[in-house]
C-alpha cells in the first residue's frame, strides 16, 4: 500500500489529514500514551490518511500583540507522533521548526528512533532577532540528504497580498516564488496555515500554478488547513497566528446561536469557492483539519468539519467514492487460526 509520503506526493490522489498537538512538557510516559489513545479513539472513525503533529513554538517575534492563550511548552513532536503511529497504524507528518541548534540530532532521532519519513519544515517566526539552528534552505538540504526522509513546507496565503508585498517594498507578492524555490529544493508537498479567506488562497494557487507552467514544473500538492471556532477568544488566537478573517465573517460566526456550527458552514463555503475558482489550474489539493484550542466544542467541531470538507473535495472530482474500514492490528488468534488451517488472507 502507499505510504503517507507517497499519498502526499501523488497528484492524482487527494489526501486527508487530522492535526494534533503533543502533551505538555513533563507529562509522564503513561499519561502521554493515555492522551494519544484518547485522540485516536475519537479520530479512528474518520477516513484520514494520517495525522499532523505540530511543533509548537512561543514565537515572540511574530507580533507585538498579546498572545490570547498563554504559551505552554509541549513535548517533542517526533516522540508524540511515534505514539500515534505505533498505536494507530497511520503515519504522521511531523512538523519541525528549523530554529533549533539541535536540529541535526532531532532529525536523526526522528528517522532512526521514531521511524518517521515525513517531515514538514517551518521557518523562523520572524526575520528579526537572532535564532539558532539552520536556515530553512540549510534544513531542506539536510532532510533531502537523509536516507528515507521526505519533506514538505508551509505556505502562507496571508503573505501573498499586495499589502504584504508593499510592506516589504515589493510591487507584487512573492509567496508563489517561495513555494517554487522550496519545490526545487525537494519539497514534496505544501501545507497551508488555517484558511478563512478564500481570495488570498485562490490568488496563491493560481500564481503558483502559473509559475510552475512557465518553468516546466509539475505543481506539488497543497494541503489546505481548516480550524473551527466557537468563541471570541479562539477567534482572537486564530488572528494572532496570522490568519486573516474577514470582518463580516467574524461577526457572522460569533453572533450565531451556535458559533462552531456557523464556522463549519462558513469554512465549507470557503472550500467550495476555492475549488470553483481553481478548477483546472493544475494544483492538486488535500485537506487538513485541526483545533487550535482544547475547548470541547471546537474539538468536536473538527470531526464534523473533516467529514464535510472531505465530502466536498471528493464530490468535486466527479466520480463515485466510498469509505471503507480496515483492521489495523488483527487479533492474535487470527494468525494462529490461519497457521492451523494452512490458509492465508
N, C-alpha and C positions, 0 to 999 in steps of 0.2 A: 504494500500500500504506500501511497505518497506520504512523505514526511511533511511536517508543517512548513519547513523551508521550501519544499517542492510546491506546496499549495500556494504559498505566498508568491513564489516566482512564476507560477503558471498563469499566463494571461487569459487562458480560456476558462478559468475556474474562479468564481468569487470565493472569498474567504471570510469567515465569521469568527470573531474573537470576543472574549469577555475579559475585562480588566479587573485586577486585584492589587491590593497594597499589602506589603509584608506587615507582620505584627510589630508592636512597639519594641524598641531596642531593650534587651534584657529579659524578654519573655522566656520562661523555662521551656526546654525542648518538648516536654509532653504537652504543654499548653499550645505550642506552635502547631503540633500535629492536630490537636483538637480544633484550632482555628481553621486550619487547612481543610479538615474533614467537614466542618460546618459549611464552608464556602462550596465545597464540592457536592455535598448532599443537596444543596439548593440548585446548583448550576448544572448538574448532570442531566436534567431533563431538557436542557437547551441543546439545539443542534449546533454546537460550537466546534470549530476545528481545533481550537486550543485556547490558551489563556495568555494574557499580557500581564507581566508582573512589573510594576513601576519602581523606579529608583527615586525615592522622594528626597529632595534637597531643600534647604532653607531658602535659597535664592534671595539673599539680602539685597543684591544689586538689581533685581528685576524692576522695582518701582519704589517710589517714596511713600506710597500709600500704605496704611496699616494693614497687616495681614488679618483677614476676618476670623480665621481659625488659628489658634496658636500652633506653632511648629512643634512637632514631636518627632524625635528621631526614631526611625524604624530599622528593622533588621535588614541584612543584605538581600537584595533582590534575587540573586542567584540561589541562595540557600532556600528561600521560601518557594521559588519556582521548582526546585528539585522535589520538595514535599508534594506540591501539586501534581507534578508529572508522575512521580512514583505511585501516588495514591489514586490517580485517575486514568492513567494510560494515555493521557493527552499531553503533547509537547507544549512548551511555553516560549513566548517571545520575551526575552529578559532585557529590560531597559537598563542602560548604564550611562551615567553622566561621566564624561571624559575628564572632568576636573577632579582627578583623584591621583595623587602621587603614587599610589599602589595599583594603578590601572593594570600593569602587566601581570602582577600577581593575581589580581582579580580575574583576568581573562583566562589565565592558566587554570585556576581553581574552577571556574565556570565550565571549562572544557573537559578537564580531566576528572575532577572530583564529582562534579554535579551532572556531567554528561550532556550539557546543553550544546545546541548547534545554531540557535537563532538568537542574535543579539540586536537590540535596537539602540543605536548610539545617539546620545543627546549632548549638544554642545553646552558651552558655558552659559549661565543665565544672562550675563551682560558682558559687553566688550570692555566695560570699565572695571577697574580694580585688578588685583593680581590673583591668579589662580595657579594651583599646582596641577601637575599631570599633563598629558599630551594635548595638543590641539586636536580639533575634530579631524583634520587631514591626517595627522600622525596616527590617531586612533584607528581610522579606517584602514590605513596601511597595515597596522599591526593585526587587526582582526582578519583582513584579507590574507595575510601570510600564515595565519594559524590553521593547522590541518583540521578539516572537518567543521570549520566555523563559517557561517554566513551572517551578513549583517544588513540591516535596513537603517533608515534615518527618519527623523521627524520632518514634516513640512508644516509651515505655519502660514495660513492664508492671510492672517492679520498683517503680516509683513508685506503682502502683495497688494498694497493700495497706493494710490497716488499720494495720499497724505504721508504714509510711511516713507515713500521714496523721497519726497521733498524734505522731510525731516533729516534725511541722510544726504541731502544735497544732490539728489538724482532726479532726472526728468520722468523716469518710469520705474516701477517696482522690479525687483530682480530675484524674487524668491524662485521663480521658474529656472533661472540660471544657476542658482544654488543647487537646485534639485539635479540639474544636468551634470554639474560638477561632481556631486556625490554619486550619481549614476555612473559616471565614467570611472570613479574611484572604486566601484564594485558594489555599491548599494543595490540590493536585490528587490527592495520594496520601500515604500514610504508610509508612515502613519501620521495622520494629522492630529493636531490638538482638537479639543471639543469644538464642534461646529454649531453655530447658532445663526449665522448669516450666510445664506446660500450664494449671494452675489460675489463675495470675495473668493469663495471656493471655486465657483464657476470660472471666474477670471483666471485663477491659478491653473486649473486643469486645462483650460483652453490654451493658455500661453505655454504651458509645459508640453502639451501635445504638438503645438506649432514648432517649437524649437527642436523637438525630437525629430519631426519630419524634415526640417531643414538640415539637420546634421546626420540623418540616416540612422537614427536610433529607434529601437522599439521601446515605447514608454513602459516604465515599471508600474507595478500595481500600487494604487494609492488606497490605503485603508482609512476610511472616514470614521472619526470618533464622535460619539454622541453621549451626552450625560444629562439625565433628567434632573429637574429642580422642583422642590416642593415648598420652599420658604425663601424669604428675602436674604437671610444670612448666607445660604448656599449660592444664591444668585450673585451676591457681592463677591463671594470667593471665586466663582467662575470668571467674573470680570477681572478680579485681581490677578488671576492666572494669565490674563492677556486675551481672553476670548471676547470678541465684540458681540454684544447682544443688542439688537435694535431696540430703541426705547419703547416703541409701540408693542413689541413682542414681550418685553419685560413687564410692562403694565398689564397686558392681556393675561399673561401667565399668573402673575401674583395676585390679580384681582379675581381670579376664578374661584369657584367654590372648592374645587379640588385642584390646586395648582399643579401637582405632579401629573395628573391626567391631562391637563391642558398642555403642559410642557411636552408630554409624549406625543400628543396630537400635532403640536407645532413642529416638533423635530421630524415627524413622519412627512409633513408637508415640505420641510426643508429638503429632505432626501428626494422627494418627488420632483421638486424644482431643479435640483442638481442633475438628476437623471434626464429630465426633459431637455435641459439646456445643453447637456454634454453628450447627448446621444450621437454616436458616430464619430466622436473626436478621437477615439482610439486609446483612451487611458482606461485600463482595467481597474475595477473598483472592488473594495471589500468593506466590511462593516465591523466596528468595534464599539462595545458599549461599556460604560463604567459609571460608578457612583463616586463623586468627589467628596462625599461625607459618609459618616457611619449612621446617618439618620435612616430609620427603618423604612419610611415611606419612599425614600429615594432608592434604597437597595432593592425593595420590591419593584419599584418602577423600572429599574434596569432590565429586569427579566421580561416584563411586558413590552418594553421598548425594543429589546433584542428580537423578540418574536415578530413584532410588527415590521420592523425595518428589514428583517430577513425576508419576510413575505414580499415586501415592496421590491426589493432588489431582485429576488428570484423571478417574480412575476414579470419584471421589466425585460427579462431575457426572451420572453415569448414562447417558451417551451414548457411542457409539463414537468413537475418536480415532486418529490416526496421526501419525507424524513423517515429514517429507519433507525432501529436501535441495535446495538451490538453488546455482547457480553465481553467486557474488557478482560476480566480475570475469571475464567471458568472455575467452578467449584472443584476442589481437589479430587473428588471421587469420579469426575468425568474422565480424567486421564486413566484412572485405574480400570474403569469400565471398558475404555477403548482398548487397553492393553490385553484385557481378558478376552475380548471378542475378536481381537485382531483387526478391528476396523478403525479407520481414521475419519477425520471430519470430511 
